Amino acid sequence: MLDNKNELRRTISTVTELFDADKEAELVELLRNSEVTSEPTDYDNWNGGITYYSIYIKISVERFVKVQDKQAEIEAKIKEKAALVLRIYENIHVGQVYIIPKSIPRIEWDRIVDLFTKDQLISEVNYLKDTMISVSTGGQRIQDVNDEFQQRFALVDKALKRLTFENPNPFNDLWQWYARWSSGEMPQYKNRRAFIGEMYGSLLKALQESEQPELLTVSVSLTGWERIDRTVKEIKMRLRQASTEEQFQTVGLLCRETIISIAQAVYEEEKHPTIDGVKASKTDSKRMLDAYIAVELGGRANENLRKYARASNALANELTHKRTANLKDATICSSATISLVNLIGILEDRH
């Protein structure tokens, strides 16, 4: 029974809800962020036969280290709740629960920051997969979708190469795929679906299980702020590639350009009078942002936010002219700049 994925999923879902009702937040989070499998590990033929299942809770190494001291206690609690859920089945027992550390693939997502985010790449891979299934199972016509398929295939292939993944799909043209499935190897729709699913299965699993670092993540919409979007992507890419003082200074220059662009995007001369009464030039991000925040976040309570905006601008300017700039300088400056973009975006209701 528990070797059936759907039954196991339902059982663990119920166990999670029970822990949630008991206010066991740590166990709820652990189960919701784990991969759960099960297999029969013992059988007793007494009284009609009883099958004992072992349940394996696979969690990231980082999470495992945090709970390792309480591992036995947590395993016992999960076993108790699972036994409660399964008590209606006389021939099904939980033998043991094991919490197992599992290494999560680490992908350097900044390598493709100018192409895709993690979610966007997964979406593109699914598009390729779904399109190949569709054209080979009576859905879309190849002549209608092949041009778009080829363009998106090329971008995905470029991204996978940067991430050092081998592209599992040898068909960059749907007519090549047509020649393969119509050769007689895959006479039925189910054969073609299975072939494509297996071809992309390992890649999608690796992409989905990987963790994308949160540092330098823009959490607000940049729709309509195309220039800012471009420079933020450039900052991330240049930061990853930088190794010399001049390259680190270039990151600072991009940060300064981003701050100028964000100031130009939100500053309105009539609405945001400058603090010192001096007219702000088109590149005077300090005056523009000071004036903007003074209005949008007025009052003594928001003084720290005003200081934060000024500090971000100062960091970018300092790094641009710092002849001994290093990776730490560039990373701090980039983080402060993108945090400023998020701050202004929230004020502009873009979150």
Summary of the structure (lengths in Angstrom):
residues: 351
radius of gyration: 27.3
end to end distance: 44.6
largest distance: 90.9
contacts: 1009
relative contact order: 0.08
helix: 63%
strand: 9%
